Amino acid sequence: MRIAVTGPDGLLGSELMDCLESSGHQALPLAEADVDVTDATALRRKLVELKPETVYHLAAYTHVDSAEEDVDRVFAVNAFGTYNLCRAAVAVGCRVIYLSTDYVFDGRTERPYRPDDEPRPLNVYGMSKLAGEFFTRAYAPSWQIVRSSSLYGPRGEGFPVKLCRRAAGGTELRVVRDQFSSPTYAPELARALVELGQHADDGIYHLTNTGVVSWYDFARRIVELLGLPNSVVGVSSSEFAAAARRPARSELDTSASRELGVELRPWQTALEDYLRLRSDQLRELAAGGGKQ
C-alpha cells in the first residue's frame, strides 16, 4: 500500500516510517519542509500528487505548557491542520489515521477511560487535539482515531531524556507524584499502529503500554535502572506549578484494541528495553555531557 505520514521525522513518525517499510508498504513522508499542514492548498496538491491509500496524521504542536500562551498556533496546527488534511483526503479518497492523546480527558474517573467516554480536556493542547478528532470524524472519508499517552523513544525528546538533562543540573530531581499515566514506547506504538491500520474498522481506539504509574515512580525507576546518584523527590502538581493543567489519572482502556490482537507490553518491560538501548547516552547526558 501507498501510505503517507505527516510528521515523519518525529519521535513516533520516524519509527512508523521504518515499520511501514519493513511491512512491505511504500512509506511516503509528508515532512513540514515539504508541505505545512496549515497550508490547505499545498497540502491538497501534495496528496493528489502522491495518491496515498492511507495517511497517518502525526504532525502536531506538542509543547503542552507553551500551548497555553500560543493558542492561535496550536489550534492552527492541531485543529485546522487536521481539517485541511481531511479535506485533502477527500480529494484522493484515502483513509486518515489521526493520533490523539489521553489529554482529551480530565482525569477525574476512577477507572481507565474507554473510547466512548465523553472528553473533557483541561488544557489548550488537549482542546486542540479534541478539535482535531472532531474534524477527522466529520470530514475524513474513512478514519481511525488512536489515542495514546506520554510517548518516549530512541529518536526523540521524551520524559527519560528530559529527566537526565535535569539530572545534570543537580542531585535532586523534583517530580510530580499525583499525576498517573501509561508511558508508551514509540517503537511499540508504531508497530501497533500499522497492525491496527491493517485490521481494524473505522473508529476510536486506545493504544498504550499496559499499566499505570505516577511520574514520580516512573522517574525513580529510570534513576534506579541507570544507576544515577540523583535523589527523586515527589511534589504535588500545585507545588510543581506547570503552566498547563494535567489530568490526575489518564489511564486508557485498551481492551478494544486487545480484542483485535493488538496489544503493547507492560510499561516496565518497555522501559527496561529502552534503557538497555540508550543507557550509555542517557548516563552521559545525566553527567552533563553528550547529546540525546
C-alpha contacts under 8 A as a table, 3 or more apart, distances in Angstrom:
res1	aa1	res2	aa2	distance
1	M	24	G	7.91
1	M	25	H	5.02
1	M	26	Q	5.98
1	M	52	P	7.81
1	M	53	E	6.62
2	R	25	H	6.24
2	R	26	Q	4.84
2	R	27	A	6.31
2	R	28	L	7.07
2	R	51	K	7.56
2	R	52	P	4.83
2	R	53	E	5.57
2	R	54	T	6.98
3	I	20	L	7.96
3	I	25	H	6.91
3	I	26	Q	6.07
3	I	27	A	5.15
3	I	28	L	5.87
3	I	52	P	5.22
3	I	53	E	5.92
3	I	54	T	4.92
3	I	55	V	5.71
3	I	56	Y	7.50
4	A	27	A	5.83
4	A	28	L	4.35
4	A	29	P	5.74
4	A	30	L	6.52
4	A	52	P	5.94
4	A	54	T	6.34
4	A	55	V	4.63
4	A	56	Y	6.25
5	V	8	P	5.62
5	V	13	G	7.05
5	V	17	M	7.43
5	V	27	A	7.24
5	V	28	L	6.20
5	V	29	P	5.19
5	V	30	L	5.58
5	V	31	A	8.00
5	V	55	V	5.65
5	V	56	Y	4.80
5	V	57	H	6.08
5	V	58	L	6.99
6	T	13	G	7.47
6	T	29	P	6.46
6	T	30	L	4.65
6	T	31	A	5.96
6	T	32	E	7.77
6	T	55	V	7.53
6	T	56	Y	6.40
6	T	57	H	5.11
6	T	58	L	5.36
6	T	59	A	5.12
7	G	10	G	5.63
7	G	13	G	5.58
7	G	29	P	7.73
7	G	30	L	6.63
7	G	31	A	5.60
7	G	32	E	7.01
7	G	57	H	7.34
7	G	58	L	5.26
7	G	59	A	4.14
7	G	60	A	7.51
8	P	12	L	7.71
8	P	13	G	4.10
8	P	14	S	5.25
8	P	16	L	7.62
8	P	17	M	6.59
8	P	29	P	5.58
8	P	30	L	6.56
8	P	31	A	5.96
8	P	58	L	7.68
8	P	59	A	7.86
9	D	12	L	7.92
9	D	13	G	5.55
9	D	14	S	4.93
9	D	31	A	7.07
10	G	13	G	4.87
10	G	14	S	5.64
10	G	155	R	7.55
10	G	156	G	6.69
11	L	14	S	6.14
11	L	15	E	7.14
11	L	152	Y	7.20
11	L	153	G	6.38
11	L	154	P	7.63
11	L	155	R	5.36
11	L	156	G	4.39
11	L	157	E	7.09
11	L	186	A	6.95
12	L	15	E	5.30
12	L	16	L	6.16
12	L	58	L	7.74
12	L	151	L	7.96
12	L	153	G	7.63
12	L	186	A	5.35
12	L	187	P	7.23
12	L	189	L	7.88
12	L	190	A	6.63
13	G	16	L	4.95
13	G	17	M	6.10
13	G	58	L	6.65
13	G	190	A	7.88
14	S	17	M	5.25
14	S	18	D	6.56
14	S	155	R	7.49
15	E	18	D	5.26
15	E	19	C	6.29
15	E	186	A	6.88
15	E	187	P	5.54
15	E	190	A	5.95
16	L	19	C	4.98
16	L	20	L	6.06
16	L	187	P	7.50
16	L	190	A	4.75
16	L	191	R	7.04
16	L	193	L	7.91
16	L	194	V	7.71
17	M	20	L	5.27
17	M	21	E	6.26
17	M	27	A	6.04
17	M	29	P	7.80
18	D	21	E	5.25
18	D	22	S	6.08
19	C	22	S	5.14
19	C	23	S	6.08
19	C	190	A	6.70
19	C	191	R	6.05
19	C	194	V	7.28
20	L	23	S	5.09
20	L	24	G	6.54
20	L	25	H	5.30
20	L	26	Q	7.14
20	L	27	A	6.05
20	L	194	V	6.81
21	E	24	G	5.23
21	E	25	H	5.17
21	E	26	Q	6.15
21	E	27	A	6.00
22	S	25	H	7.39
28	L	50	L	7.76
28	L	52	P	7.92
30	L	34	D	6.47
30	L	35	V	6.55
31	A	34	D	5.33
31	A	35	V	6.30
31	A	36	D	7.70
32	E	35	V	5.07
32	E	36	D	4.93
32	E	37	V	7.46
33	A	36	D	7.13
35	V	39	D	7.41
35	V	42	A	6.39
35	V	43	L	6.05
35	V	46	K	7.43
36	D	39	D	5.47
36	D	42	A	7.56
36	D	43	L	6.90
37	V	40	A	6.63
37	V	43	L	6.16
37	V	59	A	7.99
37	V	77	V	6.72
37	V	81	G	4.75
37	V	82	T	7.32
37	V	84	N	6.71
37	V	85	L	6.77
38	T	76	A	6.30
38	T	77	V	6.02
38	T	80	F	6.87
38	T	81	G	4.79
38	T	84	N	7.02
39	D	42	A	5.55
39	D	43	L	6.07
39	D	81	G	7.79
39	D	84	N	7.63
40	A	43	L	5.14
40	A	44	R	6.13
40	A	81	G	7.74
40	A	84	N	5.13
40	A	85	L	7.47
40	A	88	A	7.67
41	T	44	R	5.29
41	T	45	R	6.21
42	A	45	R	5.06
42	A	46	K	6.13
43	L	46	K	5.14
43	L	47	L	6.25
43	L	84	N	7.31
43	L	85	L	6.87
43	L	88	A	6.76
44	R	47	L	5.24
44	R	48	V	6.15
44	R	84	N	7.79
44	R	85	L	7.41
44	R	87	R	7.76
44	R	88	A	4.51
44	R	89	A	7.65
44	R	91	A	7.51
45	R	48	V	5.24
45	R	49	E	6.19
46	K	49	E	5.02
46	K	50	L	6.19
47	L	50	L	5.11
47	L	51	K	5.68
47	L	52	P	6.96
47	L	88	A	6.65
47	L	89	A	7.16
47	L	92	V	7.15
48	V	51	K	5.22
48	V	88	A	7.85
48	V	91	A	6.95
48	V	92	V	6.07
51	K	92	V	6.14
51	K	94	C	7.99
52	P	55	V	6.75
52	P	92	V	7.56
52	P	94	C	6.41
53	E	92	V	7.99
53	E	93	G	7.42
53	E	94	C	4.70
53	E	95	R	6.38
54	T	94	C	5.11
54	T	95	R	4.53
54	T	96	V	5.90
54	T	97	I	7.41
55	V	94	C	7.00
55	V	95	R	6.14
55	V	96	V	4.96
55	V	97	I	6.12
56	Y	96	V	6.03
56	Y	97	I	4.70
56	Y	98	Y	6.10
56	Y	99	L	7.68
57	H	82	T	7.73
57	H	96	V	6.85
57	H	97	I	5.92
57	H	98	Y	4.85
57	H	99	L	6.30
58	L	98	Y	6.66
58	L	99	L	5.69
59	A	77	V	7.99
59	A	78	N	7.88
60	A	77	V	6.12
60	A	78	N	5.43
61	Y	67	A	7.89
61	Y	74	V	5.63
61	Y	77	V	6.30
61	Y	78	N	6.27
61	Y	125	Y	7.88
62	T	67	A	7.90
62	T	125	Y	7.18
63	H	66	S	5.45
63	H	67	A	6.04
63	H	125	Y	7.80
64	V	67	A	5.28
64	V	68	E	7.24
64	V	123	N	7.86
64	V	124	V	7.65
64	V	125	Y	5.58
64	V	244	A	6.56
65	D	68	E	5.73
65	D	69	E	7.93
65	D	242	A	6.86
65	D	243	A	5.12
65	D	244	A	4.99
66	S	69	E	5.76
66	S	70	D	6.19
66	S	243	A	7.67
67	A	70	D	4.74
67	A	71	V	5.74
67	A	73	R	8.00
67	A	74	V	6.04
67	A	124	V	6.08
67	A	125	Y	5.90
68	E	71	V	6.10
68	E	123	N	7.20
68	E	124	V	5.66
68	E	125	Y	7.50
68	E	243	A	6.91
68	E	244	A	6.36
70	D	73	R	5.62
70	D	74	V	6.24
71	V	74	V	5.29
71	V	75	F	6.17
71	V	124	V	6.90
72	D	75	F	5.45
72	D	76	A	6.01
73	R	76	A	4.93
73	R	77	V	6.26
74	V	77	V	5.36
74	V	78	N	5.84
74	V	79	A	7.68
74	V	124	V	7.95
74	V	125	Y	6.97
74	V	128	S	6.73
75	F	78	N	5.22
75	F	79	A	4.92
75	F	80	F	6.32
75	F	81	G	7.98
75	F	128	S	5.33
76	A	79	A	5.96
76	A	80	F	5.03
76	A	81	G	5.90
77	V	80	F	6.01
77	V	81	G	4.60
77	V	82	T	7.20
78	N	81	G	5.67
78	N	82	T	6.06
78	N	128	S	5.59
78	N	129	K	5.75
78	N	131	A	7.69
78	N	132	G	5.92
79	A	82	T	5.31
79	A	83	Y	6.41
79	A	128	S	5.38
79	A	129	K	6.37
79	A	130	L	7.83
79	A	131	A	5.21
79	A	132	G	4.31
79	A	135	F	7.37
80	F	83	Y	4.73
80	F	84	N	6.10
80	F	132	G	7.20
81	G	84	N	5.07
81	G	85	L	6.26
82	T	85	L	5.01
82	T	86	C	6.16
82	T	132	G	5.49
82	T	135	F	6.68
82	T	136	T	6.92
83	Y	86	C	5.19
83	Y	87	R	6.16
83	Y	132	G	6.96
83	Y	135	F	5.32
83	Y	136	T	6.90
83	Y	139	Y	7.33
84	N	87	R	5.23
84	N	88	A	6.14
85	L	88	A	5.05
85	L	89	A	6.07
86	C	89	A	4.88
86	C	90	V	6.48
86	C	96	V	6.93
86	C	135	F	7.33
86	C	136	T	6.19
86	C	139	Y	5.68
86	C	140	A	4.62
86	C	141	P	7.69
87	R	90	V	5.26
87	R	91	A	7.06
87	R	139	Y	6.29
87	R	140	A	6.69
88	A	91	A	5.32
88	A	92	V	7.14
89	A	92	V	5.40
89	A	93	G	5.68
89	A	94	C	5.28
89	A	95	R	7.02
89	A	96	V	7.22
89	A	140	A	6.42
89	A	141	P	7.06
90	V	93	G	4.86
90	V	94	C	6.77
90	V	139	Y	7.74
90	V	140	A	6.41
90	V	141	P	5.79
93	G	141	P	6.28
94	C	141	P	6.79
94	C	142	S	6.94
95	R	140	A	6.94
95	R	141	P	6.34
95	R	142	S	4.59
95	R	143	W	5.37
95	R	144	Q	7.98
96	V	136	T	7.39
96	V	140	A	6.30
96	V	141	P	7.80
96	V	142	S	6.26
96	V	143	W	4.72
96	V	144	Q	6.47
97	I	143	W	5.56
97	I	144	Q	4.68
97	I	145	I	5.85
97	I	146	V	7.26
97	I	197	G	7.53
98	Y	133	E	7.44
98	Y	136	T	7.28
98	Y	143	W	7.58
98	Y	144	Q	6.26
98	Y	145	I	4.87
98	Y	146	V	6.17
99	L	145	I	6.07
99	L	146	V	5.01
99	L	147	R	5.96
99	L	148	S	7.41
100	S	129	K	6.08
100	S	130	L	7.59
100	S	133	E	7.27
100	S	145	I	6.63
100	S	146	V	5.71
100	S	147	R	4.37
100	S	148	S	6.42
101	T	104	V	6.16
101	T	126	G	7.31
101	T	129	K	7.13
101	T	146	V	7.80
101	T	147	R	4.56
101	T	148	S	5.04
101	T	149	S	5.85
102	D	105	F	6.00
102	D	147	R	6.08
102	D	148	S	5.96
102	D	149	S	5.55
102	D	250	S	5.88
102	D	251	E	7.50
102	D	252	L	7.01
103	Y	106	D	7.07
103	Y	121	P	6.00
103	Y	122	L	7.48
103	Y	123	N	7.84
103	Y	125	Y	7.68
103	Y	126	G	4.89
103	Y	246	R	7.24
103	Y	247	P	6.83
103	Y	250	S	7.26
104	V	119	P	5.33
104	V	120	R	5.91
104	V	121	P	4.37
104	V	122	L	7.59
104	V	126	G	4.76
104	V	127	M	6.59
104	V	129	K	7.05
104	V	130	L	5.93
105	F	118	E	7.76
105	F	119	P	4.84
105	F	120	R	4.80
105	F	121	P	4.88
105	F	122	L	7.32
105	F	126	G	7.80
105	F	247	P	6.85
105	F	250	S	6.86
106	D	119	P	7.38
106	D	120	R	5.29
106	D	121	P	5.32
106	D	122	L	5.72
106	D	246	R	7.48
106	D	247	P	4.83
106	D	248	A	7.48
106	D	250	S	7.48
107	G	246	R	7.95
107	G	247	P	4.18
107	G	248	A	4.95
107	G	249	R	4.49
107	G	250	S	4.99
108	R	247	P	7.26
108	R	248	A	6.87
108	R	249	R	6.84
109	T	112	P	7.41
109	T	113	Y	7.57
109	T	249	R	7.61
111	R	251	E	7.66
112	P	250	S	7.10
112	P	251	E	4.84
112	P	252	L	4.81
112	P	253	D	4.90
113	Y	117	D	6.34
113	Y	250	S	7.16
113	Y	251	E	6.28
113	Y	252	L	4.66
113	Y	253	D	5.24
114	R	117	D	5.39
114	R	206	H	7.76
114	R	252	L	6.40
114	R	253	D	5.02
114	R	254	T	7.59
115	P	204	I	5.80
115	P	205	Y	6.05
115	P	206	H	6.58
115	P	253	D	7.40
116	D	204	I	7.83
119	P	130	L	7.77
121	P	124	V	7.84
121	P	126	G	5.16
121	P	127	M	5.62
121	P	130	L	7.84
122	L	126	G	6.75
122	L	127	M	7.52
122	L	244	A	7.95
122	L	245	R	5.92
122	L	246	R	6.45
122	L	247	P	7.02
123	N	126	G	5.41
123	N	127	M	6.31
123	N	244	A	5.73
123	N	245	R	5.77
123	N	246	R	7.04
124	V	127	M	5.00
124	V	128	S	6.12
124	V	244	A	7.73
125	Y	128	S	5.20
125	Y	129	K	6.32
126	G	129	K	5.17
126	G	130	L	6.13
127	M	130	L	5.09
127	M	131	A	6.21
128	S	131	A	5.04
128	S	132	G	6.33
129	K	132	G	4.88
129	K	133	E	6.33
130	L	133	E	4.93
130	L	134	F	6.36
131	A	134	F	5.01
131	A	135	F	6.35
132	G	135	F	5.16
132	G	136	T	6.14
133	E	136	T	5.08
133	E	137	R	6.26
133	E	145	I	6.84
134	F	137	R	5.31
134	F	138	A	6.06
135	F	138	A	5.02
135	F	139	Y	5.78
135	F	140	A	7.58
136	T	139	Y	5.59
136	T	140	A	5.26
136	T	143	W	6.82
136	T	145	I	7.76
137	R	140	A	6.23
137	R	143	W	6.88
140	A	143	W	6.06
142	S	202	D	6.53
143	W	202	D	5.23
143	W	203	G	6.78
144	Q	197	G	7.79
144	Q	201	D	7.62
144	Q	202	D	5.03
144	Q	203	G	5.03
144	Q	204	I	5.83
144	Q	205	Y	7.41
145	I	203	G	6.32
145	I	204	I	4.64
145	I	205	Y	6.18
146	V	204	I	5.91
146	V	205	Y	4.85
146	V	206	H	5.61
146	V	207	L	6.72
147	R	204	I	7.67
147	R	205	Y	6.34
147	R	206	H	4.90
147	R	207	L	6.24
148	S	151	L	7.77
148	S	184	T	7.43
148	S	206	H	6.09
148	S	207	L	5.23
148	S	208	T	5.41
148	S	252	L	7.80
149	S	181	S	7.00
149	S	182	S	6.07
149	S	183	P	6.04
149	S	184	T	6.04
149	S	208	T	6.22
150	S	158	G	7.91
150	S	159	F	7.90
150	S	181	S	7.25
150	S	182	S	6.72
150	S	183	P	4.75
150	S	184	T	5.80
151	L	158	G	6.36
151	L	159	F	7.95
151	L	183	P	6.09
151	L	184	T	4.91
151	L	185	Y	5.97
151	L	186	A	6.06
152	Y	156	G	6.93
152	Y	157	E	6.84
152	Y	158	G	4.32
152	Y	159	F	6.41
152	Y	160	P	7.34
152	Y	183	P	7.43
152	Y	184	T	6.42
152	Y	185	Y	5.42
152	Y	186	A	5.83
153	G	156	G	5.97
153	G	157	E	7.62
153	G	158	G	6.73
153	G	185	Y	5.61
153	G	186	A	5.03
153	G	187	P	6.82
153	G	274	Y	7.13
154	P	186	A	7.96
154	P	274	Y	7.14
154	P	277	L	7.92
154	P	278	R	7.08
156	G	292	Q	8.00
157	E	161	V	5.99
157	E	162	K	6.97
157	E	292	Q	7.80
158	G	161	V	5.58
158	G	162	K	6.32
159	F	162	K	5.07
159	F	163	L	5.95
160	P	163	L	5.09
160	P	164	C	6.23
160	P	219	A	7.63
160	P	222	I	7.05
161	V	164	C	5.19
161	V	165	R	6.24
161	V	282	L	6.79
161	V	285	L	7.97
161	V	292	Q	6.81
162	K	165	R	5.10
162	K	166	R	6.31
163	L	166	R	5.12
163	L	167	A	6.16
163	L	173	L	7.90
163	L	219	A	7.37
164	C	167	A	4.78
164	C	168	A	6.52
164	C	282	L	6.29
164	C	283	R	7.41
164	C	285	L	5.94
164	C	286	A	4.50
165	R	168	A	5.45
165	R	169	G	7.24
165	R	285	L	5.96
165	R	286	A	5.65
165	R	288	G	7.40
166	R	169	G	5.35
166	R	170	G	7.23
166	R	173	L	7.17
166	R	286	A	7.29
167	A	170	G	5.73
167	A	171	T	6.46
167	A	172	E	7.42
167	A	173	L	6.64
167	A	230	N	6.58
167	A	286	A	5.07
167	A	287	A	7.47
168	A	171	T	7.86
168	A	285	L	6.88
168	A	286	A	4.51
168	A	287	A	5.23
168	A	288	G	4.73
169	G	288	G	7.52
170	G	173	L	7.61
170	G	230	N	7.57
171	T	229	P	7.01
171	T	230	N	4.49
171	T	231	S	6.13
172	E	230	N	5.65
172	E	231	S	4.97
172	E	232	V	5.98
172	E	233	V	6.88
173	L	230	N	6.80
173	L	231	S	6.05
173	L	232	V	4.72
173	L	233	V	5.89
174	R	232	V	6.04
174	R	233	V	4.83
174	R	234	G	5.96
174	R	235	V	6.38
174	R	240	F	7.98
175	V	215	W	6.47
175	V	216	Y	5.17
175	V	219	A	7.36
175	V	232	V	6.93
175	V	233	V	6.18
175	V	234	G	5.21
175	V	235	V	5.89
175	V	240	F	7.69
176	V	179	Q	6.41
176	V	214	S	7.60
176	V	215	W	5.93
176	V	216	Y	5.58
176	V	234	G	5.54
176	V	235	V	4.82
176	V	236	S	5.39
176	V	237	S	5.77
176	V	240	F	6.72
177	R	180	F	7.92
177	R	214	S	5.72
177	R	215	W	6.05
177	R	216	Y	4.77
177	R	217	D	7.45
177	R	234	G	5.05
177	R	235	V	5.68
177	R	236	S	5.95
177	R	237	S	7.62
178	D	214	S	6.53
178	D	215	W	7.89
178	D	235	V	7.82
178	D	236	S	5.94
178	D	237	S	6.57
178	D	248	A	6.27
179	Q	214	S	5.46
179	Q	215	W	6.36
179	Q	237	S	7.51
179	Q	246	R	7.62
179	Q	247	P	6.86
179	Q	248	A	4.42
179	Q	249	R	5.78
180	F	212	V	6.30
180	F	213	V	5.23
180	F	214	S	4.15
180	F	215	W	6.42
180	F	248	A	6.02
180	F	249	R	4.60
180	F	250	S	6.43
180	F	251	E	7.29
181	S	212	V	5.24
181	S	213	V	5.74
181	S	214	S	6.48
181	S	215	W	7.69
181	S	249	R	5.96
181	S	250	S	5.24
181	S	251	E	5.23
182	S	208	T	6.32
182	S	209	N	6.16
182	S	210	T	6.62
182	S	211	G	6.00
182	S	212	V	4.70
182	S	213	V	6.35
182	S	250	S	7.76
182	S	251	E	6.01
182	S	252	L	7.81
182	S	267	W	6.89
183	P	208	T	7.18
183	P	209	N	6.51
183	P	212	V	7.75
183	P	213	V	7.91
183	P	267	W	6.29
184	T	188	E	7.87
184	T	189	L	7.10
184	T	208	T	5.33
184	T	209	N	5.01
184	T	267	W	6.73
184	T	270	A	7.92
185	Y	188	E	5.66
185	Y	189	L	6.33
185	Y	209	N	7.04
185	Y	267	W	7.82
185	Y	270	A	6.29
185	Y	271	L	7.34
185	Y	274	Y	7.85
186	A	189	L	5.01
186	A	190	A	6.02
187	P	190	A	5.14
187	P	191	R	6.44
188	E	191	R	5.25
188	E	192	A	6.25
188	E	264	L	6.51
189	L	192	A	4.99
189	L	193	L	6.06
189	L	207	L	7.08
189	L	208	T	7.11
189	L	264	L	7.29
190	A	193	L	5.10
190	A	194	V	6.48
191	R	194	V	5.31
191	R	195	E	6.43
192	A	195	E	5.05
192	A	196	L	6.01
192	A	207	L	7.71
192	A	262	V	6.06
192	A	263	E	7.15
192	A	264	L	7.41
193	L	196	L	5.11
193	L	197	G	5.93
194	V	197	G	5.12
194	V	198	Q	6.30
195	E	198	Q	5.25
195	E	199	H	6.19
195	E	262	V	6.83
196	L	199	H	5.30
196	L	200	A	5.22
196	L	257	S	7.67
196	L	260	L	7.97
196	L	262	V	6.80
197	G	200	A	6.01
199	H	260	L	7.64
200	A	260	L	7.29
205	Y	254	T	7.26
205	Y	256	A	6.77
205	Y	257	S	6.40
206	H	252	L	6.24
206	H	253	D	6.45
206	H	254	T	4.98
206	H	256	A	7.57
206	H	257	S	6.79
207	L	252	L	7.67
207	L	254	T	5.79
207	L	257	S	7.03
207	L	263	E	7.50
207	L	264	L	7.44
208	T	252	L	7.34
208	T	254	T	7.20
208	T	264	L	6.43
209	N	263	E	7.85
209	N	264	L	4.89
209	N	265	R	5.40
209	N	266	P	5.34
209	N	267	W	5.05
209	N	270	A	7.65
210	T	264	L	6.45
210	T	265	R	5.94
210	T	266	P	4.42
210	T	267	W	5.75
211	G	251	E	7.95
211	G	266	P	5.92
211	G	267	W	6.23
212	V	251	E	6.32
212	V	267	W	7.81
213	V	217	D	6.41
213	V	218	F	6.33
214	S	217	D	5.29
214	S	218	F	6.12
215	W	218	F	4.93
215	W	219	A	6.00
216	Y	219	A	5.20
216	Y	220	R	6.23
216	Y	232	V	7.33
216	Y	233	V	7.53
216	Y	234	G	5.74
217	D	220	R	4.91
217	D	221	R	6.16
218	F	221	R	5.20
218	F	222	I	6.41
219	A	222	I	5.12
219	A	223	V	6.21
219	A	232	V	7.15
220	R	223	V	5.18
220	R	224	E	6.05
220	R	232	V	6.13
221	R	224	E	5.05
221	R	225	L	6.07
222	I	225	L	5.29
222	I	226	L	6.08
222	I	275	L	7.86
223	V	226	L	5.30
223	V	227	G	5.88
223	V	228	L	5.19
223	V	229	P	7.73
223	V	230	N	7.14
224	E	227	G	5.07
224	E	228	L	6.60
225	L	228	L	8.00
225	L	272	E	7.71
225	L	275	L	7.55
226	L	275	L	7.39
226	L	279	S	6.46
226	L	282	L	7.97
226	L	283	R	6.77
228	L	283	R	7.41
228	L	286	A	7.74
235	V	239	E	6.12
235	V	240	F	6.59
236	S	239	E	5.16
236	S	240	F	6.31
237	S	240	F	5.06
237	S	241	A	6.17
237	S	242	A	7.58
238	S	241	A	5.14
242	A	245	R	7.02
247	P	250	S	6.00
253	D	256	A	7.85
254	T	257	S	5.54
254	T	258	R	6.35
254	T	263	E	7.84
255	S	258	R	4.89
255	S	259	E	6.14
256	A	259	E	5.27
256	A	260	L	6.86
257	S	260	L	5.25
257	S	261	G	6.66
257	S	262	V	5.24
257	S	263	E	6.60
258	R	261	G	4.93
258	R	262	V	4.95
258	R	263	E	5.19
259	E	262	V	7.29
265	R	269	T	6.67
265	R	270	A	6.55
266	P	269	T	5.58
266	P	270	A	6.55
267	W	270	A	5.16
267	W	271	L	6.02
268	Q	271	L	5.23
268	Q	272	E	6.28
269	T	272	E	5.19
269	T	273	D	6.38
270	A	273	D	5.22
270	A	274	Y	6.24
271	L	274	Y	5.05
271	L	275	L	6.11
272	E	275	L	5.19
272	E	276	R	6.14
273	D	276	R	5.17
273	D	277	L	6.34
274	Y	277	L	5.15
274	Y	278	R	6.14
275	L	278	R	4.99
275	L	279	S	4.99
276	R	279	S	5.45
278	R	281	Q	5.55
278	R	282	L	6.07
279	S	282	L	5.18
279	S	283	R	5.98
280	D	283	R	5.29
280	D	284	E	6.19
281	Q	284	E	5.13
281	Q	285	L	6.11
281	Q	290	G	7.11
281	Q	291	K	7.28
281	Q	292	Q	6.50
282	L	285	L	4.90
282	L	286	A	6.12
282	L	292	Q	7.07
283	R	286	A	5.02
283	R	287	A	6.17
284	E	287	A	5.02
284	E	288	G	6.53
284	E	289	G	5.42
284	E	290	G	5.84
285	L	288	G	5.25
285	L	289	G	5.14
285	L	290	G	5.53
285	L	291	K	6.35
285	L	292	Q	6.87
286	A	289	G	7.35
